[in-house]
Amino acid sequence: MTLDGDGTGISRARHIAADFLTRAQVGHGVPVFQRVVDLAQLVVSELVTIALKYAPGPVLRDLRITGEMVEFVVWDCDPVLPFARAADVVRVGQHGLEIVMAVVQGFEAQREPVGKRITARIALLDTAGRAAPGE
């Protein structure tokens, strides 16, 4: 999926992530807990926000299920790798990567020939023991 900075990309990315996980559950029998859907929307929102804020060009996003994980890949044309800042309760903004790092089970940021690729993974199994949607 390609996103641009028209102001609707972040919301669209959240909806597509939720729809993707719903289709995985309904169409393919993949167990997807509501908490995972909520975390997926949060992670996608933060990663796309970071890309749209700092990269001058388009943003590409990919979702896939690999084993027991859902994987979110965001590519943008800015080669500068993001980093999570130290926690600071008085800092306004720039907490997106801190949030992502707190909720994912895997994270990678890699430079590409053009720009960078960020990959975040969330476990499909909900360790909090909540029921999957519809259960």
Buried (B, 14 or more C-beta within 10 A) or exposed (E): BEBEBEEEBBEBBBEBBBEBBBEBBEEEEBBBBBBBBEBBBBBBBBBBBBBBBEBEEBBBBEBEBEEEBBBBBBBBBBEEEBEBEEEEEEEEEEBBBBBBEEBBEEBEBEEEEEBBBBBBBBBBEBEEEEEBBEE
